[in-house]
């Protein structure tokens, strides 16, 4: 590969993101088309075409090439939910000090205890939130492939998230960690919206068809 022109090498690295079975049948044709349509003197893939290739690879990896628009939208919302969960973690870490100050201000008679509780909560979030990001992505991947377990998991996740958010509101988290709570609320809204889309009538046949296709492939 080192002897290849830089442009071809860049295209092949991008196409390598696609599933192996797809590359086996289509890689050389795709590379030939990309090279034929490149600008004279172009040395590396452009930003727009790189994004299009990576987006196509992600859709294929997620199994979205045959999914209805409602399922595609739900999967996109779940991926945004993973981003929102990451931003929630960043917000918690960045506002750690202000949360301790706010807690001490609202409960001055329990400054030491409140500070310890806030520290423990932040450490817990630092351990838990990355796991939730992975869960978001796994559930998105499963729904993209039309797996029933993934749809059930998305619904259960949304319900659990709702209960946790309600519990945090009832415990006065809004007065101590408003920024983190807002980010959690945005993430919750994305999850609920995703569930709305996967429960639409046009989404149901996809979850019935995909297992049948998998069973046929296994039989062959």
N, C-alpha and C positions, 0 to 999 in steps of 0.2 A: 504493500500500500504506500510505502514511502516514496516509490518511484512515480506515483500518480500525480497529476497536476493538483494543486491545492483545492481548486474548485470541485473537482470530482471527489477528492478525499472528503471534503466537507459534506457533499451530498450523500455519500455513502454512510457517513456517521449518522446523519439524520434519518436515512432510510433504515438503518440498523435498529431504530426504535420500534419498527413495525414487527408484528408476529413473524416467526420464522417461516411458517407455511405460506404466508403472503409474499414474503421476500423471495422465496424459492421460485415462485411463478412469475413475479412481477418486477423484481429489483432491477434487472438490466434494462428493461423497457422504460421504467421510471427514470433511471439515471440518464438514459439516452435522450429522453424528452427534456429533462431538466438542463442538460448540457446544450441541447439544440436551441433552447429558448433563452439561454443566458446572454447577457450583454457582452459585446466585444471587449476583451481585456478583463472581464470579471474574474476576481481571484478567490472569492468566498461567497457562500450563499447569502442572499439578502435577508433582512430581518423579516419582511412580510412572508417570503416563501418558506423561511425556516419555521415561522409560527404556523403556517398552513400545514407543513409536513408534520410537525409535532402534534398539532391538533388532530390531524387525521390518524396519527399513530395512537394517540390517547383514546380516540373514539373506537378504534378497532380493538385496542387492549381492553377497553371497558365493555365491549360487546354491543356498542351503540349503533352499529351500521344498519341493523334491522329494527331498531327500537322505534316506537311511535314518538311523536314530538313531546307528548306529555311525560313519557319516561325520560327522554333526553333532558328535558327541563328539570325534572326532579333530580337527576344525577348531577346536573350542573349546580343546583342549589345545595346538594349535599357536599360537593367539592368546595363551594363557597362557605359552607358550614365549617369545614375543616380549616379553612383560612381564618374564619371568624374565631374559632377555638384557639388557633395559634395567636391571634391578636389579643384575645382575652388573657392568655398566659403572659404575653409581653406587657400588657397593661397592668396586670397584677404585680409583676416584678418591678416595673418602673414606678408604680405608685405605692410600693411597700412602705416607705417612710411616711408618706402622707396618711396612709391608713392607720398607722400606729399613732400619729399625732391626732387624727380625728377621733380615734377610739379613746385616747387619753382625755381629750377635750370633753367628750360626751359623758365619760364615766370617770371623773377625776378621783373619786374615792377608791377606784380599783385599777389604778394606773399600771401597776406591775402585772397584775393578773391579766388585764386586757391586752397589754403588750405581748405577753406570752401566748395568749390565744391567737392574736393576729399573726404572730410569727409561725405558730403551728399550722394555721390555716393556709398561709402562703406556701409553706413547705409542702403541705398536702396538695395544693393546687399545682405546684411545680412538678410533682410526681404524677398526678392524675391527668392533667390536661393534655400532655403529649399522648397518653394512652387514648384519650377521647378523639384526638386528631386521627390516629390510626383507625379507630372504630368508624369514624365518619367516612374515611376513604374505603374501608372494607365494605361497608354497607352500600356506598355508592357503586363500587365495583360489582357487587352482587346484584343490585337492582339493574344495572346496565346489562347484565347477562340474563335478566328475567328470572332470577332465583326467588322462590317463594320465601325462603328463610330470610332473605335480605329485606323483603317488603315487611315481613312481620317484625324484623329487628328495627327497621326504620320507625314503625309505628310505636313499638315499645320504647325506643330511644326518645321519641318526641314526648311520650307520656311521662317518662321518668324525668326528662329535662324540665317539663312543666311543673312537676311536683317539687323538684329541687329549687327551681326559681321562686315558686310560691313560698317555700320554706325560708329562703334567704330574705325575701321581702318581709315576711312576718317577723323575722329576727332583727330587723332594722339594719340590714347590710347596706341599704341605700344611703344611710347617713355616714357610714364609715368608708365604703368603697363604691362611690357612685359611678366612676368611670368603668370599673370592671363589671359592675352590674349592667351598665348600658351595653357593653360589648356582649355580655352573656345574653341579654335580651335580643340583640340583633341575631346572634347565633341561633337562639331558640326560634325566632320567627322564620329563619331560613329552613330549619328542620320541619316546622309545622307546614310551611308552604310546600316543601318537598312531599310530605305525606299527602297533602291535598291532591297533588298531581298524580301520585302513584295509585290513588284510590279513584281516579276518574274512570268512567266506564270504558273509554278507549284504551286505557292502560291494561285492563284485566286480561284481554286475549293474549297479550305478549307474555304474561307470566304463565299462561297455560301452554303456549306454543313452544317456548324455549326448552322446558324439560323434555318435551316430546322429541325435539330435534337432537338433544343430547343423548337420549335413549337410542334413537336411530343410529347416531354416529357410533355409539358403543357396540351396537349389534353388528354394524358393518366391520 
